[in-house]
Structure formats: C-alpha cells, structure tokens
Amino acid sequence: MTTGKYRELVTIHGKNVVLLHDEPPVRNAGVAEMGDIFRMLNIFDKKFQPANYNKADGAPLRLFDAKSTKVDLSKRSKEDMGFWHRNVDAHEIIICIKGSLRWETEMGVKTMHEGDMMFIPKGIAHRSMLCEDSAEENVLVELKIYDEVTYVGD
C-alpha cells in the first residue's frame, strides 16, 4: 500500500530506499545547533582569494578538508605555473568554473574551458599554463582524493 504524497530516496550502500512522507522531509522546526555546517559559498567573493591569484607558485585556497578528500579553490590571473607538480598521495579532479587554462601533463596536453572536468591520476606530473582563451581570472575547483577512484560516467 502506497501512502504519502512526498517521496524521498535514501541511498544506503549504493542502493536507493524509497521513503514516503505526508509532509516534505525538509519541514522542521529549525536548527538549534551547528546550523552553519549547511553553508553556501560564493567562490567569486573577494574573501576567497587564494595565494595563487597573482603568483604562479602560490597555493590554492583550501575550503574543505577531510581524511580522504580535500577541496581547493584555485584562481590564476597573470602567470603560468612555471614549475611541474606531482601529487603522489592523491588523484586530482579539476573543474574549470571560469576562464580557460592549458594543462600540460605526462599523459598529454589538454585545454580546459568553463564546465570542463579533468582527472589527473596520482603521481602524474602536470602544470597549468595560460592560453589564448584564458580570462583575466581563471577559476578552478580542485578535489584531491586519497581513495581509489573509478570512473562510472558511461
């Protein structure tokens, strides 16, 4: 017997469990403590200015830190990354939010544009370079993932 006018899918160990509610599951009386854990960030806000904004050797800005995953904000504006970088501890997933950069890697050269996502396996040397499509400000979100990663997009 199916009742409730709101459906909720809860994923447990990769399988969806369907819950039925009479009211939306987000209806509550408020958050009494730790409400700031649910947050929205505008990465274009000037307060999120990483050290690598005008310096090729500057570090991206760490936004979230967990044992198995790190989330960084990178902004490149004026200089190429004049050095090679090799992350031997983590795979990197890089998402281009704004602008465009050319990525030179041991596995080939790719140019990222807005909306592109790239996976760089751990241990692969790489660097980003400005290109003809680069903007005044090129913005990337970088995920460093310490667990093994399997592509399942197809």
C-alpha positions in Angstrom: 0.0 0.0 0.0 1.5 3.3 -1.1 0.7 6.4 1.0 2.3 9.8 1.5 2.5 12.5 -1.1 6.2 13.1 -0.9 8.8 10.5 -2.0 12.4 10.5 -0.7 15.2 8.4 -2.0 17.8 7.5 0.7 20.9 5.9 -0.7 22.3 3.2 1.6 25.4 1.2 0.3 24.7 2.4 -3.2 21.0 1.3 -3.3 18.0 3.6 -3.2 15.5 3.1 -0.4 12.2 4.9 -1.0 10.6 6.6 1.9 7.1 8.1 1.8 6.2 11.2 3.8 2.9 13.1 4.4 5.0 16.3 4.6 8.2 17.3 2.9 11.2 15.8 4.6 12.8 19.2 4.9 10.0 20.6 7.0 11.3 21.0 10.5 11.1 23.4 13.5 14.6 24.9 12.8 18.2 24.0 13.5 19.0 24.5 17.2 22.8 23.9 17.0 25.5 23.6 14.3 23.4 25.3 11.6 26.5 26.7 10.0 27.5 23.2 8.8 25.0 23.7 6.0 26.6 26.6 4.1 26.7 28.2 0.7 29.9 29.9 -0.5 30.3 32.3 -3.4 33.7 31.5 -4.7 33.8 34.8 -6.6 33.7 36.7 -3.3 37.0 38.6 -2.8 37.4 37.0 0.7 38.1 33.7 -1.2 41.3 34.9 -2.8 43.9 32.1 -2.9 47.6 32.7 -2.6 48.0 31.7 -6.3 45.9 34.6 -7.6 48.9 36.6 -9.0 51.7 34.1 -8.1 52.4 31.0 -10.1 54.0 29.4 -7.1 51.2 30.3 -4.7 49.0 27.7 -3.1 45.3 27.2 -3.8 42.9 28.0 -1.0 41.7 25.0 1.0 37.9 25.2 1.5 37.1 21.7 2.9 39.4 19.2 4.5 38.6 15.5 5.2 40.7 12.5 5.7 40.0 11.1 2.2 39.2 14.3 0.2 40.4 17.9 0.1 38.6 20.7 -1.8 40.7 23.6 -3.0 39.9 26.9 -4.9 42.5 27.9 -7.4 42.5 31.3 -9.2 45.1 32.1 -11.8 45.2 35.5 -13.3 48.6 36.6 -14.6 51.3 33.9 -14.5 51.8 30.5 -15.8 52.6 27.7 -13.4 56.3 27.8 -14.0 57.0 24.5 -12.4 55.8 21.0 -12.6 53.7 19.5 -9.8 53.3 15.8 -9.0 50.8 14.7 -6.3 52.0 11.3 -5.2 49.3 10.9 -2.5 46.1 11.8 -4.2 44.2 11.8 -7.5 43.1 15.2 -8.6 39.8 16.1 -10.2 39.9 19.7 -11.5 36.7 21.5 -12.6 37.0 24.7 -14.6 34.5 27.3 -13.4 35.6 30.4 -15.2 38.1 31.1 -18.0 40.4 28.6 -19.6 43.8 27.0 -19.0 46.1 24.6 -20.8 47.2 21.7 -18.8 50.5 20.0 -19.7 50.8 16.5 -18.3 53.0 13.4 -18.7 49.9 11.9 -20.4 49.3 14.7 -22.9 48.1 18.3 -23.2 44.5 19.3 -22.7 42.9 22.8 -22.7 40.1 23.2 -20.1 37.2 25.6 -20.7 34.4 26.6 -18.5 32.4 23.5 -17.5 35.2 21.0 -18.2 36.3 18.5 -15.6 39.7 16.7 -15.8 41.0 13.7 -13.8 44.8 13.6 -13.2 45.8 10.2 -11.7 48.1 10.3 -8.6 51.8 10.5 -9.5 51.3 12.2 -12.9 53.4 15.4 -13.3 51.4 18.4 -14.5 51.2 22.2 -14.7 48.7 24.8 -15.8 49.5 27.4 -18.4 47.6 30.5 -19.7 46.3 30.1 -23.2 44.5 32.2 -25.9 41.1 31.5 -24.2 42.3 32.4 -20.7 40.3 35.1 -18.9 41.5 37.9 -16.6 40.6 35.5 -13.8 40.6 31.7 -14.3 38.8 29.9 -11.6 39.2 26.2 -10.8 37.8 23.9 -8.1 40.3 21.1 -7.3 39.4 17.9 -5.4 42.3 15.8 -4.0 41.0 12.3 -3.5 43.1 9.9 -1.4 41.0 6.8 -2.0 41.0 4.8 -5.3 38.7 6.4 -7.9 36.7 4.6 -10.6 35.0 6.4 -13.5 31.4 5.3 -13.8 30.0 8.1 -16.0 29.3 6.0 -19.1 
